[in-house]
Amino acid sequence: MLHKFSPDTKLILVSDATTSPYEVVQSGSSVEYNAEAGAVWLRRLADQFPHFAWLNPEPERLLEYRQSVSIIRQVLGGRMFGLTLGRLESAMRALSK
């Protein structure tokens, strides 16, 4: 995906982002035994696709209690949005910049 699509591609990821924080920050921790931490790959996606938004369907009031969500939000530089009409509008504005 990183090499197949150009940087002007608008990328939207929909996921709750709730996982073990260990999988996000530790190399070799995923079920695929990647040599690099999940955060490294997320950073590559965010760097390759400046028009990138992560839509999180969980209620936003719960997100601050999910350590993995906090880490991913930090890695993505604030490009995670809740799945509400208002937050969808914010995500679409971010994608169009």
Secondary structure, DSSP 4 states (H G I P E B T S, - for coil): -TTTS-TT--EEEE----S-HHHHHSTT-STT--SS-HHHHHHHHHHH-SSEEEEE-S-HHHHTT-HHHHHHHHHTTS-EEESSHHHHHHHHHHHH-
